[in-house]
Amino acid sequence: MKRLLMLALLPALVPVLVSVPATAEQQSRVMPLEQVKSILEATKDNWVAYRIYQGRQLYYVTHLISWRCGIKQLRYSENSDALDKTWPLPECNKLIPNNIPEDAKIHSQRAKSNSIKTLAIQLEFDDGTTSPVRIYEPCEGVGEATCGYLKEER
């Protein structure tokens, strides 16, 4: 009799059980910070890319923007290692953490091509630790292709 009663009530309970929303914590797709750090370390050669487009030099930090969940601050400097600027990082969307928002600043543009010889980058993570200072240079002779390489690490 109990089984029959449960079977009779089951169709009524299923919509209630299915429609209970998960908490934001349960829905979060953000990796643990140590994993984010490991991925960024393994992909450090891809942090910066340069491009000459319509006679202007651009540099991109798209890779870092896509891994911003876990990054508290992105410090950088052009043609020095002063780290005197901070890049605006979009807020982390925990449901789609690697998605780059449409309005995110992913590159910087210079009026004169080849005016940026180096870009120094340092990340500060959510736990207060920092990455080494990494110096990137544009590739030579690649035209409008996007390219950059890690020259030095301190």
DSSP file (Angstrom, degrees, kcal/mol; ACC not computed):
  #  RESIDUE AA STRUCTURE BP1 BP2  ACC     N-H-->O    O-->H-N    N-H-->O    O-->H-N    TCO  KAPPA ALPHA  PHI   PSI    X-CA   Y-CA   Z-CA
    1    1 A M     >        0   0    0      0, 0.0     4,-2.3     0, 0.0     5,-0.2   0.000 360.0 360.0 360.0 -41.8    0.0    0.0    0.0
    2    2 A K  H  >  +     0   0    0      1,-0.2     4,-2.6     2,-0.2     5,-0.2   0.900 360.0  51.8 -62.5 -39.9    2.9    2.4    0.9
    3    3 A R  H  > S+     0   0    0      1,-0.2     4,-2.8     2,-0.2     5,-0.2   0.917 109.2  49.6 -62.8 -42.6    4.5    1.7   -2.5
    4    4 A L  H  > S+     0   0    0      1,-0.2     4,-2.2     2,-0.2    -1,-0.2   0.908 111.2  49.4 -62.7 -41.3    1.2    2.4   -4.3
    5    5 A L  H  X S+     0   0    0     -4,-2.3     4,-2.0     2,-0.2    -2,-0.2   0.916 112.4  47.5 -64.3 -43.0    0.9    5.7   -2.4
    6    6 A M  H  X S+     0   0    0     -4,-2.6     4,-1.9     2,-0.2    -2,-0.2   0.915 112.0  49.8 -64.8 -43.0    4.5    6.7   -3.2
    7    7 A L  H  < S+     0   0    0     -4,-2.8    -1,-0.2     1,-0.2    -2,-0.2   0.875 110.7  50.7 -63.0 -36.3    4.0    5.8   -6.9
    8    8 A A  H  < S+     0   0    0     -4,-2.2     4,-0.3    -5,-0.2    -1,-0.2   0.871 115.2  41.9 -69.0 -36.2    0.8    7.9   -7.0
    9    9 A L  H >X S+     0   0    0     -4,-2.0     4,-1.6     1,-0.2     3,-0.7   0.712  94.6  82.7 -83.0 -21.5    2.5   10.9   -5.4
   10   10 A L  H 3X S+     0   0    0     -4,-1.9     4,-2.1     1,-0.3     3,-0.4   0.893  86.9  52.9 -54.6 -48.5    5.7   10.7   -7.4
   11   11 A P  H 34 S+     0   0    0      0, 0.0    -1,-0.3     0, 0.0    -2,-0.1   0.853 110.8  49.1 -58.7 -31.6    4.4   12.5  -10.6
   12   12 A A  H <> S+     0   0    0     -3,-0.7     4,-0.5    -4,-0.3    -2,-0.2   0.818 113.4  46.3 -74.9 -30.2    3.3   15.4   -8.4
   13   13 A L  H  X S+     0   0    0     -4,-1.6     4,-2.6    -3,-0.4     3,-0.2   0.782  94.9  74.9 -83.2 -28.0    6.7   15.6   -6.6
   14   14 A V  H  X S+     0   0    0     -4,-2.1     4,-2.7     1,-0.2     5,-0.3   0.912  95.1  48.7 -56.4 -49.1    8.9   15.4   -9.7
   15   15 A P  H  > S+     0   0    0      0, 0.0     4,-2.0     0, 0.0    -1,-0.2   0.888 112.8  49.6 -59.8 -35.6    8.3   19.0  -10.9
   16   16 A V  H  X S+     0   0    0     -4,-0.5     4,-0.6    -3,-0.2    -2,-0.2   0.924 113.2  45.7 -66.6 -44.4    8.9   20.3   -7.4
   17   17 A L  H >< S+     0   0    0     -4,-2.6     3,-0.5     1,-0.2    -1,-0.2   0.887 115.7  46.3 -66.2 -39.2   12.2   18.4   -7.1
   18   18 A V  H 3< S+     0   0    0     -4,-2.7    -1,-0.2    -5,-0.2    -2,-0.2   0.840 109.8  53.6 -73.2 -33.3   13.4   19.4  -10.5
   19   19 A S  H 3< S+     0   0    0     -4,-2.0    -1,-0.2    -5,-0.3    -2,-0.2   0.507  75.4 112.4 -85.6  -2.6   12.5   23.1  -10.1
   20   20 A V  S << S-     0   0    0     -4,-0.6     2,-0.1    -3,-0.5    -4,-0.0  -0.586  70.2-130.1 -69.7 115.7   14.4   23.7   -6.9
   21   21 A P        -     0   0    0      0, 0.0     2,-0.2     0, 0.0    -2,-0.1  -0.388  14.0-122.2 -71.3 144.2   17.2   26.0   -7.9
   22   22 A A        -     0   0    0      1,-0.1     2,-0.0    -2,-0.1     5,-0.0  -0.487  33.1-104.3 -76.3 153.7   20.8   25.2   -7.0
   23   23 A T     >  -     0   0    0     -2,-0.2     4,-1.7     1,-0.1     3,-0.2  -0.334  29.7-108.3 -72.8 162.6   22.7   27.7   -5.0
   24   24 A A  H  > S+     0   0    0      1,-0.2     4,-1.3     2,-0.2    -1,-0.1   0.866 121.3  57.4 -59.2 -36.2   25.3   29.9   -6.7
   25   25 A E  H  4 S+     0   0    0      1,-0.2     3,-0.3     2,-0.2    -1,-0.2   0.903 107.3  46.9 -61.8 -41.2   27.9   27.9   -4.8
   26   26 A Q  H  4 S+     0   0    0      1,-0.2    -1,-0.2    -3,-0.2    -2,-0.2   0.823 114.3  47.9 -69.5 -30.9   26.7   24.7   -6.3
   27   27 A Q  H  < S+     0   0    0     -4,-1.7    -1,-0.2     2,-0.0    -2,-0.2   0.641  82.2 120.4 -86.1 -14.8   26.5   26.2   -9.8
   28   28 A S     <  -     0   0    0     -4,-1.3    67,-0.2    -3,-0.3    66,-0.1  -0.221  39.3-173.8 -56.6 134.5   30.0   27.7   -9.7
   29   29 A R        +     0   0    0     65,-3.8     2,-0.2    64,-0.1    -1,-0.1   0.226  41.0 128.0-110.7  10.1   32.3   26.4  -12.4
   30   30 A V        -     0   0    0     64,-0.3     3,-0.1     1,-0.1    64,-0.1  -0.499  57.7-127.9 -72.7 131.8   35.4   28.2  -11.2
   31   31 A M        -     0   0    0     -2,-0.2    -1,-0.1     1,-0.1    -2,-0.1  -0.386  36.3 -86.9 -71.6 155.4   38.4   26.0  -10.7
   32   32 A P    >>  -     0   0    0      0, 0.0     4,-1.9     0, 0.0     3,-0.9  -0.340  42.6-111.8 -58.6 147.7   40.3   26.0   -7.4
   33   33 A L  H 3> S+     0   0    0      1,-0.3     4,-2.8     2,-0.2     5,-0.2   0.851 115.5  57.5 -54.6 -41.2   42.9   28.7   -7.3
   34   34 A E  H 3> S+     0   0    0      1,-0.2     4,-2.0     2,-0.2    -1,-0.3   0.861 107.5  48.6 -61.4 -34.7   45.8   26.3   -7.3
   35   35 A Q  H <> S+     0   0    0     -3,-0.9     4,-2.5     2,-0.2    -1,-0.2   0.901 110.1  50.9 -70.6 -40.6   44.6   24.8  -10.6
   36   36 A V  H  X S+     0   0    0     -4,-1.9     4,-2.7     1,-0.2     5,-0.2   0.934 110.9  49.3 -60.4 -45.7   44.2   28.3  -12.1
   37   37 A K  H  X S+     0   0    0     -4,-2.8     4,-2.5     1,-0.2    -2,-0.2   0.911 110.6  50.4 -59.5 -43.3   47.8   29.1  -11.1
   38   38 A S  H  X S+     0   0    0     -4,-2.0     4,-2.4    -5,-0.2    -1,-0.2   0.908 111.4  47.9 -62.6 -42.6   49.0   25.8  -12.6
   39   39 A I  H  X S+     0   0    0     -4,-2.5     4,-1.6     2,-0.2    -2,-0.2   0.929 112.5  48.4 -65.0 -44.8   47.3   26.5  -15.9
   40   40 A L  H  < S+     0   0    0     -4,-2.7    -2,-0.2     1,-0.2    -1,-0.2   0.881 111.9  50.1 -64.2 -37.1   48.6   30.0  -16.1
   41   41 A E  H >< S+     0   0    0     -4,-2.5     3,-1.2    -5,-0.2    -1,-0.2   0.923 111.3  48.4 -64.7 -43.6   52.1   28.8  -15.3
   42   42 A A  H 3< S+     0   0    0     -4,-2.4     3,-0.2     1,-0.2    -1,-0.2   0.758 118.8  40.1 -68.5 -24.1   51.9   26.2  -18.0
   43   43 A T  T >< S+     0   0    0     -4,-1.6     3,-2.4    -5,-0.2    -1,-0.2   0.078  74.0 123.3-112.6  23.3   50.6   28.7  -20.5
   44   44 A K  G X   +     0   0    0     -3,-1.2     3,-1.2     1,-0.3     4,-0.3   0.751  67.3  66.0 -59.8 -24.9   52.8   31.7  -19.6
   45   45 A D  G 3  S+     0   0    0      1,-0.2    -1,-0.3    -3,-0.2     3,-0.2   0.687 101.1  51.8 -68.0 -16.1   54.1   31.9  -23.2
   46   46 A N  G <  S+     0   0    0     -3,-2.4    17,-0.4    -6,-0.2    -1,-0.2   0.292  77.1  99.6-103.4   8.2   50.5   32.8  -24.3
   47   47 A W  S <  S+     0   0    0     -3,-1.2    17,-0.5    -4,-0.2     2,-0.4   0.856  88.4  29.0 -65.9 -34.4   49.9   35.7  -21.8
   48   48 A V        +     0   0    0     -4,-0.3     2,-0.3    -3,-0.2    13,-0.2  -0.976  60.7 179.3-132.3 139.2   50.7   38.5  -24.4
   49   49 A A  E     -A   60   0A   0     11,-1.6    11,-3.6    -2,-0.4     2,-0.3  -0.992  12.1-154.0-135.4 145.8   50.4   38.7  -28.1
   50   50 A Y  E     +AB  59 147A   0     97,-1.7    97,-2.6    -2,-0.3     2,-0.3  -0.784  12.3 179.4-114.5 159.3   51.2   41.7  -30.4
   51   51 A R  E     -A   58   0A   0      7,-2.5     7,-3.4    -2,-0.3     2,-0.6  -0.969  25.6-139.8-157.6 144.0   49.9   42.7  -33.8
   52   52 A I  E     +A   57   0A   0     91,-0.8     2,-0.4    93,-0.4     5,-0.2  -0.946  31.8 175.0-101.5 122.1   50.4   45.4  -36.3
   53   53 A Y  E >   -A   56   0A   0      3,-3.2     3,-1.8    -2,-0.6    -2,-0.1  -0.980  65.0 -16.7-135.8 122.0   47.0   46.3  -37.7
   54   54 A Q  T 3  S-     0   0    0     -2,-0.4    -1,-0.1     1,-0.3     3,-0.1   0.873 128.7 -52.4  51.2  42.2   46.3   49.1  -40.2
   55   55 A G  T 3  S+     0   0    0      1,-0.2    58,-0.7    57,-0.1     2,-0.4   0.474 118.8 107.0  78.6   2.9   49.7   50.6  -39.3
   56   56 A R  E <   -A   53   0A   0     -3,-1.8    -3,-3.2    56,-0.1     2,-0.4  -0.879  67.1-125.4-115.4 146.7   49.0   50.6  -35.5
   57   57 A Q  E     -AC  52 110A   0     53,-0.7    53,-3.0    -2,-0.4     2,-0.4  -0.759  28.3-177.9 -91.5 132.9   50.5   48.3  -32.9
   58   58 A L  E     -AC  51 109A   0     -7,-3.4    -7,-2.5    -2,-0.4     2,-0.4  -0.943   9.8-162.2-122.3 147.9   48.1   46.4  -30.7
   59   59 A Y  E     -AC  50 108A   0     49,-1.9    49,-2.1    -2,-0.4     2,-0.3  -0.997  10.9-152.8-129.8 144.6   48.9   44.1  -27.8
   60   60 A Y  E     -AC  49 107A   0    -11,-3.6   -11,-1.6    -2,-0.4    47,-0.2  -0.848  25.0-179.5-117.2 144.7   46.5   41.6  -26.4
   61   61 A V     >  +     0   0    0     45,-2.4     4,-2.0    -2,-0.3     3,-0.4  -0.138  41.6 133.2-126.0  34.4   46.1   40.0  -23.0
   62   62 A T  H  >  +     0   0    0     44,-0.4     4,-2.2     1,-0.2     5,-0.2   0.866  67.3  56.7 -54.5 -43.1   43.1   37.9  -24.0
   63   63 A H  H  > S+     0   0    0    -17,-0.4     4,-0.9     1,-0.2    -1,-0.2   0.905 108.7  46.5 -59.3 -42.5   44.4   34.7  -22.4
   64   64 A L  H  4 S+     0   0    0    -17,-0.5     3,-0.4    -3,-0.4    -1,-0.2   0.865 109.1  54.8 -69.3 -35.6   44.7   36.4  -19.0
   65   65 A I  H >< S+     0   0    0     -4,-2.0     3,-1.3     1,-0.2    -1,-0.2   0.895 105.9  52.6 -63.4 -38.8   41.2   37.8  -19.3
   66   66 A S  H 3< S+     0   0    0     -4,-2.2    -1,-0.2     1,-0.3     3,-0.2   0.742 114.9  41.7 -71.1 -20.2   39.8   34.4  -20.0
   67   67 A W  T 3< S+     0   0    0     -4,-0.9    -1,-0.3    -3,-0.4    -2,-0.2   0.015  78.3 121.2-109.5  26.5   41.5   33.1  -16.8
   68   68 A R    X   +     0   0    0     -3,-1.3     3,-2.8    29,-0.2     2,-0.7   0.720  41.1  99.6 -67.3 -23.3   40.7   36.2  -14.6
   69   69 A C  T 3  S+     0   0    0     28,-0.4   -38,-0.1     1,-0.3     3,-0.1  -0.537  95.0  23.4 -67.4 111.1   38.8   34.2  -12.0
   70   70 A G  T 3  S+     0   0    0     -2,-0.7    56,-2.4     1,-0.3     2,-0.6   0.136  99.6 107.2 113.5 -16.5   41.5   33.9   -9.3
   71   71 A I  E <   -D  125   0B   0     -3,-2.8    -1,-0.3    54,-0.2    54,-0.3  -0.859  42.4-178.0 -96.8 119.5   43.4   37.0  -10.5
   72   72 A K  E    S+     0   0B   0     52,-2.4     2,-0.3    -2,-0.6    53,-0.2   0.875  70.4   1.9 -80.3 -41.2   43.0   39.9   -8.2
   73   73 A Q  E     -D  124   0B   0     51,-2.0    51,-2.9    15,-0.1     2,-0.6  -0.996  53.6-151.0-152.4 141.9   45.1   42.4  -10.2
   74   74 A L  E     -DE 123  87B   0     13,-0.5    13,-2.8    -2,-0.3     2,-0.3  -0.944  22.7-169.9-113.5 106.9   47.0   42.4  -13.5
   75   75 A R  E     +DE 122  86B   0     47,-2.7    47,-2.4    -2,-0.6     2,-0.3  -0.767  14.8 160.2 -97.2 143.0   49.9   44.9  -13.2
   76   76 A Y  E     -DE 121  85B   0      9,-2.5     9,-2.0    -2,-0.3     2,-0.3  -0.971  22.2-162.9-153.6 166.4   51.9   45.9  -16.4
   77   77 A S  E     -D  120   0B   0     43,-1.6    43,-2.6    -2,-0.3     2,-0.5  -0.982  20.7-126.2-152.6 151.2   54.2   48.4  -17.9
   78   78 A E  E    S-D  119   0B   0     -2,-0.3    41,-0.2    41,-0.2     4,-0.1  -0.850  88.2  -8.6-100.9 130.4   55.2   49.3  -21.4
   79   79 A N  S    S+     0   0    0     39,-2.9     2,-0.3    -2,-0.5    -1,-0.2   0.712 128.0  56.1  59.0  24.0   58.9   49.4  -22.3
   80   80 A S  S    S-     0   0    0     -3,-0.2    40,-0.4    38,-0.2     3,-0.2  -0.959  80.9-120.7-163.1 174.7   60.0   49.1  -18.7
   81   81 A D  S    S+     0   0    0     -2,-0.3    -2,-0.1     1,-0.1    38,-0.0   0.026  75.7 113.6-111.8  27.0   59.5   46.8  -15.7
   82   82 A A        -     0   0    0     -4,-0.1    -1,-0.1     1,-0.1    -5,-0.1   0.727  64.1-149.5 -69.7 -23.2   58.0   49.5  -13.5
   83   83 A L        +     0   0    0     -3,-0.2    -6,-0.2     1,-0.1    -2,-0.1   0.918  41.3 152.1  50.8  48.1   54.6   47.7  -13.4
   84   84 A D        +     0   0    0     -9,-0.1     2,-0.3    -6,-0.1    -7,-0.2   0.333  47.0  62.2 -93.5   5.9   53.0   51.2  -13.0
   85   85 A K  E     -E   76   0B   0     -9,-2.0    -9,-2.5     2,-0.0     2,-0.4  -0.918  64.5-146.8-129.2 155.7   49.6   50.4  -14.6
   86   86 A T  E     -E   75   0B   0     -2,-0.3   -11,-0.2   -11,-0.2    -2,-0.0  -0.982  16.7-133.4-123.0 138.6   46.8   48.0  -13.9
   87   87 A W  E     -E   74   0B   0    -13,-2.8     2,-0.6    -2,-0.4   -13,-0.5  -0.707  27.5-114.1 -87.8 135.3   44.6   46.3  -16.5
   88   88 A P        -     0   0    0      0, 0.0    17,-0.4     0, 0.0   -15,-0.1  -0.580  33.5-159.7 -72.3 115.3   40.9   46.5  -15.9
   89   89 A L        -     0   0    0     -2,-0.6     3,-0.1   -17,-0.1   -24,-0.0  -0.815  16.1-123.1 -96.4 130.7   39.7   42.9  -15.3
   90   90 A P        -     0   0    0      0, 0.0     3,-0.1     0, 0.0    -1,-0.0  -0.323  41.5 -88.6 -63.9 155.3   36.0   42.1  -15.8
   91   91 A E        -     0   0    0      1,-0.1     2,-0.4   -22,-0.0   -22,-0.1  -0.346  48.7-102.0 -62.2 145.6   34.2   40.6  -12.8
   92   92 A C        -     0   0    0    -24,-0.1     2,-0.8    -3,-0.1    -1,-0.1  -0.570  26.6-151.4 -71.8 124.9   34.4   36.8  -12.6
   93   93 A N    >   -     0   0    0     -2,-0.4     3,-0.7     3,-0.3     6,-0.2  -0.879   5.8-160.5 -96.7 106.6   31.2   35.2  -13.8
   94   94 A K  T 3  S+     0   0    0     -2,-0.8   -65,-3.8     1,-0.3   -64,-0.3   0.679  87.2  55.1 -66.7 -18.0   31.2   32.0  -11.7
   95   95 A L  T 3  S+     0   0    0      1,-0.2    -1,-0.3   -67,-0.2    -2,-0.0   0.833 128.5  15.8 -82.6 -33.1   28.8   30.2  -14.1
   96   96 A I  S X  S+     0   0    0     -3,-0.7     3,-1.4     1,-0.1    -3,-0.3  -0.581  77.5 169.0-135.4  70.8   30.9   30.8  -17.2
   97   97 A P  T 3  S+     0   0    0      0, 0.0   -28,-0.4     0, 0.0   -29,-0.2   0.747  74.2  45.6 -64.5 -28.3   34.3   31.7  -15.7
   98   98 A N  T 3  S+     0   0    0    -31,-0.1     2,-0.2   -30,-0.1    -4,-0.1   0.439  85.7 112.2 -96.3   1.4   36.4   31.6  -18.9
   99   99 A N    <   -     0   0    0     -3,-1.4    -6,-0.2    -6,-0.2    -3,-0.1  -0.520  64.5-136.9 -72.0 138.3   33.9   33.5  -21.0
  100  100 A I        -     0   0    0     -2,-0.2   -34,-0.1     4,-0.0    -2,-0.1  -0.879  22.1-125.3 -98.8 117.8   35.2   36.9  -22.1
  101  101 A P    >   -     0   0    0      0, 0.0     3,-1.7     0, 0.0    -1,-0.0  -0.230  18.9-116.9 -61.1 150.9   32.5   39.6  -21.7
  102  102 A E  T 3  S+     0   0    0      1,-0.3    -2,-0.0     3,-0.0     0, 0.0   0.824 114.0  47.2 -57.6 -34.7   31.6   41.6  -24.8
  103  103 A D  T 3  S+     0   0    0      2,-0.1    -1,-0.3     3,-0.0     2,-0.1   0.291  83.3 126.2 -94.5  10.7   32.8   44.8  -23.2
  104  104 A A    <   -     0   0    0     -3,-1.7     2,-0.8     1,-0.1   -15,-0.1  -0.430  65.0-123.1 -70.3 140.8   36.1   43.5  -21.8
  105  105 A K        +     0   0    0    -17,-0.4    -1,-0.1     1,-0.2     3,-0.1  -0.768  41.4 163.4 -82.9 110.8   39.2   45.4  -22.7
  106  106 A I        +     0   0    0     -2,-0.8   -45,-2.4     1,-0.1   -44,-0.4   0.567  57.6  25.4-107.2 -12.2   41.4   42.7  -24.4
  107  107 A H  E     -C   60   0A   0    -47,-0.2     2,-0.4   -46,-0.1   -47,-0.2  -0.965  60.3-138.4-147.3 164.7   43.9   44.9  -26.1
  108  108 A S  E     -C   59   0A   0    -49,-2.1   -49,-1.9    -2,-0.3     2,-0.4  -0.955  22.0-147.1-121.9 144.9   45.7   48.2  -26.1
  109  109 A Q  E     -C   58   0A   0     -2,-0.4     2,-0.4   -51,-0.2   -51,-0.2  -0.919   6.6-161.3-120.2 138.2   46.3   50.2  -29.2
  110  110 A R  E     -C   57   0A   0    -53,-3.0   -53,-0.7    -2,-0.4     4,-0.1  -0.907  20.5-137.5-115.3 144.4   49.2   52.5  -30.1
  111  111 A A  S    S+     0   0    0     -2,-0.4     2,-0.5   -55,-0.2    -1,-0.1   0.829  91.9  55.5 -67.8 -31.9   49.2   55.1  -32.8
  112  112 A K  S >  S-     0   0    0    -56,-0.1     3,-1.2   -55,-0.1   -55,-0.3  -0.883  88.5-122.7-109.2 130.1   52.7   54.2  -34.0
  113  113 A S  T 3  S+     0   0    0    -58,-0.7   -61,-0.1    -2,-0.5   -57,-0.1  -0.391  92.7  14.2 -69.4 147.8   53.6   50.7  -35.0
  114  114 A N  T 3  S+     0   0    0      2,-0.1    -1,-0.2     1,-0.1   -62,-0.0   0.681  84.7 125.1  63.2  22.2   56.5   49.1  -33.1
  115  115 A S    <   +     0   0    0     -3,-1.2     2,-0.8     1,-0.1    -2,-0.1   0.755  60.9  67.3 -80.6 -22.9   56.4   51.7  -30.4
  116  116 A I        +     0   0    0     -4,-0.2    -1,-0.1     1,-0.2    -2,-0.1  -0.864  55.5 169.0 -99.7 109.9   56.0   49.0  -27.7
  117  117 A K        +     0   0    0     -2,-0.8     2,-0.3     1,-0.3    -1,-0.2   0.805  67.6  12.7 -88.6 -33.4   59.2   47.0  -27.5
  118  118 A T        -     0   0    0     19,-0.2   -39,-2.9     2,-0.0     2,-0.4  -0.983  56.4-158.1-142.6 153.9   58.4   45.1  -24.3
  119  119 A L  E     -DF  78 136B   0     17,-2.0    17,-2.5    -2,-0.3     2,-0.4  -0.980  13.1-155.0-131.9 120.3   55.5   44.5  -22.0
  120  120 A A  E     -DF  77 135B   0    -43,-2.6   -43,-1.6   -40,-0.4     2,-0.4  -0.798  15.4-173.2 -95.5 136.9   56.1   43.6  -18.4
  121  121 A I  E     +DF  76 134B   0     13,-2.6    13,-2.8    -2,-0.4     2,-0.3  -0.986  13.1 173.5-131.8 138.3   53.3   41.6  -16.6
  122  122 A Q  E     -D   75   0B   0    -47,-2.4   -47,-2.7    -2,-0.4     2,-0.4  -0.977  17.1-150.0-141.4 135.3   52.8   40.5  -13.1
  123  123 A L  E     -D   74   0B   0     -2,-0.3     8,-2.3     9,-0.3     2,-0.5  -0.827   1.9-157.1-102.2 139.4   49.7   38.9  -11.7
  124  124 A E  E     -DG  73 130B   0    -51,-2.9   -52,-2.4    -2,-0.4   -51,-2.0  -0.981  21.5-146.2-110.0 127.3   48.4   39.2   -8.1
  125  125 A F  E >   -D   71   0B   0      4,-3.0     3,-2.4    -2,-0.5   -54,-0.2  -0.410  27.3-101.0 -90.9 166.7   46.2   36.3   -7.2
  126  126 A D  T 3  S+     0   0    0    -56,-2.4   -55,-0.1     1,-0.3    -1,-0.1   0.753 121.6  57.5 -57.9 -26.0   43.2   36.2   -4.9
  127  127 A D  T 3  S-     0   0    0    -57,-0.3    -1,-0.3     2,-0.1     3,-0.1   0.383 120.4-106.6 -88.2   5.6   45.3   34.7   -2.1
  128  128 A G  S <  S+     0   0    0     -3,-2.4    -2,-0.1     1,-0.3     2,-0.1   0.289  80.0 125.9  90.3 -10.3   47.8   37.6   -2.2
  129  129 A T        -     0   0    0     -5,-0.1    -4,-3.0     1,-0.0     2,-0.3  -0.387  47.3-144.1 -76.7 161.3   50.6   35.7   -3.9
  130  130 A T  B     -G  124   0B   0     -6,-0.2    -6,-0.2    -3,-0.1     3,-0.1  -0.901   7.6-123.0-127.1 155.4   52.2   37.1   -7.1
  131  131 A S        -     0   0    0     -8,-2.3     3,-0.0    -2,-0.3   -94,-0.0  -0.449  45.4 -88.6 -80.9 164.2   53.6   35.6  -10.3
  132  132 A P        -     0   0    0      0, 0.0     2,-0.5     0, 0.0    -9,-0.3  -0.348  52.1 -95.0 -62.2 158.6   57.1   36.4  -11.4
  133  133 A V        -     0   0    0    -11,-0.1    21,-3.1    -3,-0.1     2,-0.4  -0.681  47.3-161.1 -74.6 128.0   57.5   39.5  -13.5
  134  134 A R  E     -FH 121 153B   0    -13,-2.8   -13,-2.6    -2,-0.5     2,-0.5  -0.951   7.4-152.1-119.5 133.9   57.4   38.4  -17.1
  135  135 A I  E     -FH 120 152B   0     17,-2.9    16,-2.8    -2,-0.4    17,-1.6  -0.903  13.6-167.5-108.9 126.8   58.7   40.4  -20.0
  136  136 A Y  E     -FH 119 150B   0    -17,-2.5   -17,-2.0    -2,-0.5    14,-0.2  -0.876   3.7-167.2-116.2 145.9   57.2   39.9  -23.4
  137  137 A E  E     - H   0 149B   0     12,-2.3    12,-2.5    -2,-0.3   -19,-0.2  -0.923  27.2-107.2-126.0 153.7   58.4   41.1  -26.9
  138  138 A P  E     - H   0 148B   0      0, 0.0    10,-0.2     0, 0.0     2,-0.2  -0.478  38.7-107.8 -74.7 152.5   56.6   41.1  -30.2
  139  139 A C        -     0   0    0      8,-0.7     3,-0.4    -2,-0.1     2,-0.3  -0.496  36.6-116.1 -74.0 150.4   57.8   38.7  -32.9
  140  140 A E  S    S+     0   0    0      1,-0.2    -1,-0.1    -2,-0.2     8,-0.0  -0.682  82.2   1.4 -90.4 141.1   59.7   40.1  -35.8
  141  141 A G  S    S+     0   0    0     -2,-0.3    -1,-0.2     1,-0.1    -2,-0.0   0.768  82.1 124.5  63.8  32.4   58.5   40.2  -39.4
  142  142 A V    >   -     0   0    0     -3,-0.4     3,-2.0     1,-0.3    -1,-0.1   0.350  53.3-153.6-104.6   7.1   55.1   38.5  -38.9
  143  143 A G  T 3   -     0   0    0      1,-0.3   -91,-0.8   -92,-0.0    -1,-0.3  -0.354  69.6 -12.9  62.6-131.9   53.1   41.3  -40.6
  144  144 A E  T 3  S+     0   0    0    -93,-0.1    -1,-0.3    -2,-0.1     2,-0.0   0.405 105.1 118.3 -86.6   3.4   49.6   41.4  -39.3
  145  145 A A  S <  S-     0   0    0     -3,-2.0     2,-0.6     1,-0.1   -93,-0.4  -0.351  71.7-114.3 -66.7 151.3   49.8   38.0  -37.6
  146  146 A T        +     0   0    0    -95,-0.1     2,-0.3   -97,-0.1   -95,-0.2  -0.789  55.1 143.8 -89.6 122.6   49.3   37.9  -33.9
  147  147 A C  B     +B   50   0A   0    -97,-2.6   -97,-1.7    -2,-0.6    -8,-0.7  -0.985  14.8 154.8-160.9 145.0   52.5   36.9  -32.1
  148  148 A G  E     -H  138   0B   0     -2,-0.3     2,-0.3   -99,-0.2  -100,-0.0  -0.959  19.1-151.5-162.8 160.9   54.5   37.5  -29.0
  149  149 A Y  E     -H  137   0B   0    -12,-2.5   -12,-2.3    -2,-0.3     2,-0.7  -0.990  26.2-107.5-143.5 153.3   57.0   35.6  -26.9
  150  150 A L  E     +H  136   0B   0     -2,-0.3   -14,-0.2   -14,-0.2     3,-0.1  -0.681  36.3 174.4 -78.1 115.2   58.2   35.5  -23.3
  151  151 A K  E     +     0   0B   0    -16,-2.8     2,-0.3    -2,-0.7   -15,-0.2   0.853  59.6   1.6 -89.6 -40.4   61.7   37.1  -23.3
  152  152 A E  E     -H  135   0B   0    -17,-1.6   -17,-2.9     0, 0.0     2,-0.4  -0.988  51.7-155.4-153.6 152.7   62.5   37.1  -19.6
  153  153 A E  E      H  134   0B   0     -2,-0.3   -19,-0.2   -19,-0.2    -3,-0.0  -0.999 360.0 360.0-135.2 132.0   61.2   36.1  -16.2
  154  154 A R              0   0    0    -21,-3.1   -20,-0.1    -2,-0.4    -1,-0.1   0.355 360.0 360.0-125.7 360.0   62.2   37.7  -12.9
